Amino acid sequence: MKTAFEEYNRIVASIPDSIHREVDMEVAVSNRIYKLMREKGLSKAEFARSVGKRPCEVTKWLSGQHNFTLSTLTMLSSFFGKPIITVE
């Protein structure tokens, strides 16, 4: 008889590595945005106003499940004066 933990591990192991990497990247980007917001002392509402977005959009960005465009990442990097992501 399998335990729930064993079943969970079997399911997670079946997820392709590319999906794991994508999720890691999405969470890293949202964490970076949150960190930069905190450094500027901005609430979600203040940040949203500053970049011309609705607070619900910022909430989506911070959820770790948003698929950012290069345009949005560039805009955010310009706003913060620091890169959101780096490419080597």
Buried (B, 14 or more C-beta within 10 A) or exposed (E): EEEEEEEEEEEEEEEEEEEEEEEEEBEEBBEBBBEBBEEEEBEBEBBBBEBEBEBEBBEBBBEBEBEBEEEBBEBBBEBBEEEBEEEE
